[in-house]
């Protein structure tokens, strides 16, 4: 698709009066943006026309960023480019298909006139979701699966699909995460049983699989650390027993085991509830880089455990026969994803509700007494059951997002526990784990 020099929209500067400016010194004062910003061009990426490459020049070397938005808004901004320059380029993502996007470069604190361009259709059409409650403040990245297909999708803050990639490996996609360097999406192509074909895959925003790291026997989940290291859960077999380990994966795809379920648990003492799933059935992984601990969900043991990979020990464990923390209130069973915040644990409880439905449970943890006390329970209305997967996430503002994966439903609750937003997928796919992030913006393509 050819580069487009876009036309000015009818929007006024009053529509963006609340957006703060980022100012850098210049060698001489310029009073008008048009004296500084020139040659604005917007190029939809041909293979993913919801992704736009935006470039402009400035008459002086300055720092710049792009203010932009959809539906007549200017509510998003790219990070400011660090080095002063006269040539500026950014890639903007998370835009819905066939929608008008307003853009305005901001250089040296001067905002250029608002310009507009329309995004194109996605390369793969998916059934739109039904959304109640307007927009919320998180982009949602997830795997979408049927018995015969696996797709990675990014939903914008209004629940519209803004990016999509079909995996052709014939495997499952449970976890997908925006890469921390802002260049695309990492996902794990996995299998519920040990497989030599599994891999960690990075897809650039243009839809190209630019990094493929074959990692045999991948299980559901992985994390990316701040330094770019990938850490993943695998199936591990000893004497015919299927447990799990945690491995680090470097840029070449070399794996280094850093912990095993056998380090903390014993299949005789902790046999699990469903041998067909394997012994431990680790299905969810989080990293707490502040403490250096990992947190691992062992679905078949009904346990969520802290993992110290230095001592290969488990200083805390919640739930199930392997738990070391007392639980005051509702208990969980067959759980999947969770979120640990030091003094608080959120758990998606697949099978612990006596009514047979799934729910999320919020616990307050008191370290001195080693007791986790029920604070709140989040039930879907009408009730939903997710026999596998499902997750829960707390935003910085204290809202709670709960995903019932099998039903492909996401609900958001405010700080008082009232449901304020609901997304219901209308296609045949089930959700994987849901990665919720406030932004997807990259600095450069």
C-alpha angles and dihedrals in degrees: 000000000000123000113264127215096208129221125245115264125224091245115120132222088249088073091066101036093121097058114103121233127232110218131198126181120259131194095248133016120265118191101188129052092222088061088061110026119061142159101027111189131179120199121186109217104249095221093044109023093184087070116079129199109208124191136174140162132229128208090229132036104264140147115264144184136177124246112201147148148164132255094027095308130122097200102131134067134187118232112273113263106247105218121061109244143154095228116064130183134171136170117221123201140173092067121143119241122265093008133131113252120197117209134184124177115222116204128168088355092300117122117214122220115286115262129188138211134170124239120227132235122288116258089238121039116222129185109264119246124241110240128191122188103038121253128343131195104259136080111220123217119188148147117254116206142184127170089272107028143049123195135174116220138180118208120200124228091276092052096255119141106248102169134018140181127183116216112218099194098095090238134114127271109207103151128038124167134182105250113250093234090062096239101115145298132319117206138170119233098206146168130219088229130041111291134173091212101067122115147173109241132194117202118194118224089259089064097255119137095228098166125037117176112187107218114172122223098015115177126203107295148044139166135212115223124217091260092054096258114144119220119191143179117238137185110253124194124205122172090341094308116122110220131146143252136193119234137186115226120205128205091272093053094253111151126216116190110225102172142006133201087239088065091070109013139046125216090218096050093036105030098166130230103266117033091189088069092055125257106290101008096200105201109162135046133186131173126218101197092179091067099023091238128131122212119216131189115217102195099187092050093045087231137127111198138188112232124208104195093188095061092022088230138127110231094181134022127181125204138356130048090308095053121120096185121080114233119216108200132359117016128209134227135189087007124180128188123011141169126229121200103174097260098027135057125195116193133186101221109204101180111006099094109103088221090063096245129116127251145161121252127203116207131187111215123213108197095194094058096029090229128138111204125199111248103170143351123215113207124179117240110243091031118257133198124210108186091190137017120004125144147199132220134184119211125219088257093056099257118138125224117198124189123201096196101191091051092040092229128140121191128187123208126195124230090275091054096253117142108244104163137029133185120191119186113225098196129086094259128104121219124249120207112320118232108201117198132168093224144014098188120142126198100219137005 
